[in-house]
Amino acid sequence: MRLKGPTLVTLGALIILVILYTTDQVAPATSAHQAQLRIWMAARATGVTTLLLLTGQVVLGLVLSHPTNQSTWKLSKRLFPWHENLFIFTLSFLAVHIVFLVLDPYAGVGVGGALVPGLSSYRTVPVAVGVVTMYALIITGLTARYPRRLPTGWWLKIHRFSLVILVAAWLHGLLAGTDSQPFLPIYIGIGVVVLGAAVYRYWVVRRARTAASRPVARERAITDTALLAMTERSIGGTDS
């Protein structure tokens, strides 16, 4: 049986958990501080990876999804599976991120803080934003995969909420991490890329609307000219 990309990523995430657990058994930490850093760094690494994967998913959706741009639309048929698979990748790393936070006895998050907004003793508000973002991401992804179970047009309205979810995840990572300062270039880069994709999407839509309105404006101009000519002839005939 050939394993597909999402399955490989999920298995890889599980293997990372096993390796870290085994490492702690074979070469246990020599101090509480070292043990804290070992799990905390893994939690931060998987968290940043999740944010980058979510960014890629949203950017692909913004740039490739609009059907009015024919060249981009043809390309999106090839890349759209990546857009779908990135959701599985994102959830896989998100799950590992949460597991590491729960396993870390020094993080102050715990099972309750990881699942219920406001129960984390560590940076309560930023962590709560992350929890709400997690649920919103799951809902958005599931509704996109099963659109026929929703009323007509609902899945698209919910799916457009993905950009808000990315902004919330961005704020969660920036405010919840103790190492946000070193990672600041990454957060700025994410903001620039997403803003660029949003501007491109707006430009494509506006150009398409302008192109669609030109034939209508041309027909109106021709009609107005014809009516004006008929009016002038009618007035000329009346004067004579």
Residue pairs with C-beta under 8 A, 6 or more apart in sequence:
3 11
5 85
5 88
5 89
6 85
6 88
6 89
6 92
9 88
9 89
9 92
9 93
10 88
10 92
13 46
13 92
13 93
13 95
13 96
16 42
16 96
17 96
17 99
20 38
20 39
20 42
23 38
24 35
24 38
28 35
29 35
29 38
32 106
35 106
36 104
36 106
39 100
39 103
39 104
39 107
40 100
40 104
40 106
40 107
42 100
43 97
43 100
43 101
43 104
43 107
44 177
44 179
46 93
46 94
46 96
46 97
46 100
47 97
47 173
47 177
48 173
48 183
48 186
49 93
50 90
50 93
50 94
50 97
50 169
51 169
51 170
51 173
51 190
52 186
52 190
53 86
53 89
53 90
53 93
54 86
54 90
54 137
54 165
54 166
54 169
55 166
55 190
55 193
55 194
56 86
57 83
57 86
57 87
57 90
57 162
58 162
58 163
58 166
58 194
58 197
59 193
59 194
59 197
60 79
60 82
60 83
60 86
61 83
61 159
61 162
62 163
62 194
62 197
62 198
62 200
62 201
63 72
63 197
63 200
63 201
64 72
64 73
64 75
64 76
64 79
64 80
64 83
65 76
65 80
65 83
66 72
66 73
66 201
66 204
66 205
66 208
67 73
68 204
68 205
68 208
69 204
69 208
72 204
84 145
87 141
87 144
87 145
90 137
91 137
91 138
91 141
94 134
94 137
98 114
98 134
101 107
101 109
101 113
101 114
102 109
102 110
102 111
102 114
107 122
108 120
108 121
108 122
109 120
109 121
109 122
109 127
110 119
110 120
110 121
112 119
112 120
113 119
113 120
113 121
113 122
113 127
113 131
114 120
114 131
115 131
116 131
117 127
117 128
117 129
117 131
117 132
118 124
118 128
120 127
120 128
122 176
123 175
123 176
125 175
126 171
126 172
126 175
126 176
127 172
127 176
129 168
129 171
129 172
129 175
129 176
130 168
130 169
130 172
130 173
130 176
132 168
133 165
133 168
133 169
133 172
136 161
136 164
136 165
136 168
137 165
137 169
139 158
140 158
140 159
140 161
140 162
140 165
143 150
143 154
143 155
143 158
143 159
144 155
144 158
144 159
147 154
147 155
150 158
163 194
163 198
166 194
170 187
170 190
170 191
173 180
173 183
173 187
174 180
174 187
177 183
180 187
